[in-house]
Amino acid sequence: MHGGLTPGQRFQNVSFASYLPNAEYPSQAEAQGTLGQFVASLEAPAVAVSPLKKLFGRKLAAPEGRGIYLDGGFGVGKTHLLASAYHAASTTIPSAFMSFQDLMYLIGALGMTRALDAMRGLQLLCIDEFELDDPGNTHMANTFLGDLMPLGLNVIATSNTEPGRLGEGRFNSRDFERQIQAIAGRFQNLRLDGPDYRQRGSTPEQPLSAEEYAVWRGRQAPETLAELAYPQLQGVLLSVHPARFGRLLSGVEALGLRELVPMPSQNDALRFVHFVDKVYDLGGQPAFSGAPLETLFDETYRHGAFAKKYARCLSRVSELLREARAAS
């Protein structure tokens, strides 16, 4: 069950050593050191047995799992550190890496009992982009963590939101305050401050012109190139659960997304955000053409409850465009 639950291609070869903290923000180096120590402290399952083993035949109970919560804005390297933790731990203990949305999809698809059984052998679970968007995933997250962490599951999570403020502005979180606080109470919070590293010393990129896109397209291998216009993309995304977006990209090394336009529907905008997250993690070679990035998301969305998601998406698209231009 844990096979394939690993970081995407962009984060396949990262490590604690390759993380470069911003010297102007000491919290980044502090989080790097604390997380490294945390992972080093995780050990393989104990083989010591109770003196009463002859009577009961049981091993000593595993110690209760611990949690680390990496909280900070986008572009400070949280996913880099999370993937580094996975790589450092997975050589010695059963570990898995997945997005929060993928975890919620897994629980929804299998049911809570089967999902708990499937993940019960893990000692470390790395959860990227932990967020509570509605009462349903709040309840599922609280139940999942409440069942497995007391049995020895250690969890490292990343988020753009402080643990005690999860769900704020997205649903009536006051009605679920007890569950939210129960989730928050399972983690040691590590705050990473700093600006978006993707934009250090540069201006945000804009979609490729028709001429630039033609040059980029001519450099791609036809057998691994996929192209579609934005309206076509939304039609595809409407028919697939966000947790399955990665499967859409199977075998695709270069993705040409043409005719980007402003997205008046927040549902469409959020689907696009989730898709960009998956494209980014998989480390492919996408290119975008169409409307300027600052026009894609409505102003009210970019300053609402999902503001950080939209800002992260625009930052990632800008980086992908920079890569596309460099490769052309």
C-alpha positions in Angstrom: 0.0 0.0 0.0 2.9 2.4 0.7 4.5 1.8 -2.7 4.5 5.0 -4.8 3.8 7.3 -1.8 7.0 9.2 -2.4 7.9 12.8 -3.3 7.4 13.9 -6.9 10.3 14.1 -9.4 11.1 17.7 -8.5 11.9 16.6 -4.9 13.3 13.1 -5.6 17.0 14.1 -5.0 16.7 16.8 -2.4 18.3 16.5 1.1 18.8 18.4 4.2 22.3 19.3 2.9 20.9 20.7 -0.3 18.5 23.1 1.5 19.9 26.6 1.5 18.4 28.6 4.3 18.1 32.4 3.9 20.7 33.8 6.3 18.4 36.8 6.9 15.8 34.6 8.4 17.3 32.3 11.1 14.1 30.4 11.5 14.8 28.5 8.3 18.2 27.2 9.5 16.6 26.4 12.9 13.8 24.4 11.3 16.4 22.6 9.1 18.4 21.6 12.2 15.4 20.6 14.3 13.8 18.5 11.6 17.1 16.7 10.9 17.4 15.9 14.6 13.8 14.7 14.7 14.3 12.3 11.8 17.6 11.1 13.3 15.8 10.2 16.5 13.3 7.9 14.8 14.4 4.3 15.1 13.4 1.0 13.7 10.7 -0.9 15.7 12.0 -2.0 19.0 12.7 -5.8 19.3 12.9 -5.8 23.1 10.2 -7.8 24.7 8.6 -7.8 28.1 9.7 -10.3 30.7 6.2 -11.5 30.6 6.5 -12.5 26.9 6.4 -16.1 27.9 3.0 -15.6 29.3 1.6 -13.1 26.8 3.8 -13.4 23.8 3.7 -9.6 23.1 6.3 -7.1 22.2 6.6 -3.9 24.2 4.1 -1.3 22.9 5.5 1.3 20.5 6.0 4.8 22.0 3.4 7.3 21.0 4.2 9.1 17.7 5.3 12.7 17.6 4.5 15.4 15.2 6.3 18.3 13.5 4.4 21.1 11.7 6.3 23.3 9.3 4.3 26.5 9.1 5.2 29.4 6.8 4.5 31.3 3.6 5.0 29.8 0.2 8.5 29.6 -1.3 10.5 29.2 1.9 11.4 25.6 1.3 8.9 23.6 3.4 8.3 20.9 0.8 12.1 20.6 0.2 12.6 20.0 4.0 9.6 17.6 4.1 11.0 15.5 1.2 14.4 15.6 2.8 12.9 14.1 5.9 11.3 11.4 3.9 14.5 10.5 2.1 16.5 10.5 5.3 14.0 8.3 7.2 12.8 5.9 4.4 16.1 4.0 4.3 15.6 2.8 7.9 11.9 2.9 8.8 8.6 2.4 6.9 7.8 5.9 5.6 5.3 7.5 3.1 4.9 10.9 1.5 1.7 12.3 0.2 -0.3 15.5 -0.1 -3.1 16.3 2.4 -5.6 16.1 -0.4 -4.3 12.7 -1.5 -4.7 11.5 2.1 -8.3 12.7 2.3 -9.0 11.0 -1.1 -7.5 7.8 0.2 -9.7 7.9 3.3 -12.7 8.7 1.3 -12.1 6.0 -1.2 -11.2 3.2 1.2 -13.3 4.2 4.2 -11.7 5.1 7.5 -11.2 1.6 8.8 -9.5 0.3 5.7 -7.4 3.4 5.4 -6.2 3.0 9.0 -5.3 -0.6 8.3 -3.5 0.3 5.1 -1.3 2.9 6.9 -0.9 1.1 10.2 2.6 -0.2 9.5 4.1 3.2 8.9 6.4 4.9 11.3 6.7 8.2 9.5 4.1 9.9 7.4 5.0 13.2 5.6 2.0 15.3 4.6 2.4 18.2 2.3 0.0 21.2 2.2 -2.0 20.3 5.3 -5.2 22.3 5.3 -8.7 22.0 6.6 -11.1 23.2 3.9 -14.4 21.9 5.3 -15.9 20.0 8.3 -15.6 16.7 6.5 -11.8 16.7 6.2 -11.5 18.2 9.7 -13.3 15.1 11.1 -11.3 12.7 9.0 -8.0 14.2 9.8 -8.7 14.3 13.5 -9.9 10.6 13.5 -7.0 9.4 11.4 -4.3 11.1 13.5 -6.1 10.3 16.7 -6.1 6.6 15.9 -2.5 6.1 14.5 -0.3 8.6 16.3 -0.9 7.0 19.8 0.2 3.7 18.2 3.5 5.0 17.1 3.0 6.9 13.8 5.2 10.0 13.6 3.9 12.8 11.3 5.6 15.7 9.6 3.3 18.2 7.9 3.7 21.4 6.0 1.1 24.2 5.8 0.7 27.9 5.0 -1.5 28.2 8.1 -0.7 28.1 11.8 -2.1 24.8 13.3 -4.5 26.6 15.7 -6.0 28.6 12.8 -6.7 25.7 10.4 -10.0 26.2 8.6 -10.2 29.8 9.5 -12.3 31.7 6.9 -13.3 28.5 5.0 -16.1 27.2 7.2 -17.5 27.9 10.6 -14.4 26.6 12.4 -15.8 27.6 15.8 -18.1 24.6 15.6 -15.1 22.4 15.2 -12.7 24.1 17.5 -12.3 21.0 19.7 -11.2 18.9 16.7 -9.0 21.6 15.3 -7.3 22.1 18.7 -6.9 18.3 19.1 -5.1 18.2 15.7 -2.9 21.2 16.5 -2.0 19.7 19.9 -0.3 16.7 18.3 2.4 18.8 16.6 5.4 20.9 17.6 5.1 24.0 15.4 8.2 25.2 13.5 7.7 28.6 11.9 9.7 29.4 8.7 9.9 33.0 7.9 11.1 34.7 4.8 10.2 35.7 1.2 9.5 33.5 -1.7 12.9 32.1 -2.9 11.5 31.6 -6.4 11.3 35.3 -6.9 14.7 36.3 -5.3 16.4 38.9 -7.4 14.0 38.5 -10.3 10.7 39.8 -11.6 7.7 37.4 -12.1 7.6 35.7 -15.5 4.6 36.1 -17.9 3.1 33.5 -20.2 5.0 32.8 -23.4 4.3 34.7 -26.6 3.1 32.9 -29.6 6.6 33.0 -31.0 8.2 31.8 -27.8 5.7 29.0 -27.5 6.4 27.8 -31.1 10.1 27.7 -30.3 9.5 25.7 -27.0 7.1 23.3 -28.8 9.7 22.6 -31.5 12.2 21.5 -28.9 9.9 18.8 -27.4 9.8 15.1 -28.2 6.3 14.6 -29.9 5.8 11.2 -28.2 5.9 12.7 -24.7 4.3 16.1 -25.5 0.7 16.9 -24.5 -1.0 20.1 -25.6 -4.4 21.5 -24.9 -6.1 24.9 -24.6 -7.2 26.0 -21.1 -11.0 25.5 -21.8 -10.1 21.9 -22.8 -8.1 21.5 -19.6 -11.0 22.6 -17.4 -13.3 20.1 -19.1 -10.8 17.3 -18.3 -10.3 18.5 -14.7 -14.1 18.6 -14.1 -14.2 14.8 -14.8 -11.4 13.8 -12.5 -10.9 14.0 -8.8 -7.9 16.3 -7.9 -6.2 13.4 -6.2 -6.0 11.7 -9.6 -4.5 14.6 -11.5 -1.1 13.0 -11.4 -2.4 10.0 -13.5 -3.5 12.5 -16.2 0.2 13.3 -16.6 1.5 9.8 -16.7 4.0 9.5 -19.6 3.9 13.2 -20.3 7.3 15.0 -20.1 6.3 18.3 -21.7 2.9 19.9 -21.2 1.8 22.8 -23.4 -1.1 24.7 -21.9 -2.4 27.4 -24.3 -4.9 30.2 -24.1 -4.9 30.9 -20.4 -7.8 33.2 -19.5 -9.2 34.8 -16.3 -11.1 32.3 -14.2 -14.3 33.8 -13.0 -15.4 30.7 -11.1 -13.5 30.0 -7.8 -14.1 26.3 -8.3 -12.4 26.4 -11.7 -9.6 28.5 -10.2 -9.0 26.0 -7.3 -8.9 23.1 -9.7 -6.3 24.9 -11.7 -4.3 25.5 -8.5 -4.4 21.8 -7.6 -3.3 20.9 -11.2 -0.4 23.3 -11.1 0.7 21.8 -7.8 0.8 18.4 -9.3 2.6 19.5 -12.5 5.2 21.3 -10.3 5.8 18.3 -8.0 6.2 15.9 -10.9 9.0 18.0 -12.3 7.9 18.0 -15.9 8.5 20.7 -18.6 5.4 22.7 -18.9 4.8 25.9 -20.8 1.9 28.4 -20.7 0.6 31.0 -23.1 -2.3 33.4 -22.8 -3.4 36.0 -20.4 -1.0 37.7 -17.9 -0.7 35.9 -14.7 -2.0 38.7 -12.5 -5.4 38.5 -14.4 -6.0 34.8 -13.9 -7.6 34.9 -10.5 -10.2 37.4 -9.4 -9.0 40.0 -6.9 -11.5 38.9 -4.3 -10.1 35.3 -4.5 -6.5 36.5 -4.2 -7.3 38.2 -0.9 -9.8 35.7 0.4 -9.6 32.5 2.4 -7.5 30.8 -0.2 -5.2 33.7 -0.9 -2.0 31.8 -0.1 -3.0 29.0 -2.4 -3.4 31.4 -5.3 -0.1 33.2 -4.5 1.7 29.9 -4.3 0.3 28.9 -7.7 1.3 32.1 -9.4 4.8 31.8 -7.9 5.1 28.2 -9.2 3.8 29.1 -12.6 6.3 31.9 -12.8 9.1 29.5 -12.0 8.0 27.0 -14.5 7.8 29.7 -17.2 11.4 30.7 -16.3 12.5 27.1 -16.8 10.6 26.9 -20.1 12.3 30.0 -21.4 15.7 28.8 -20.3 15.2 25.5 -22.1 14.1 27.1 -25.4 
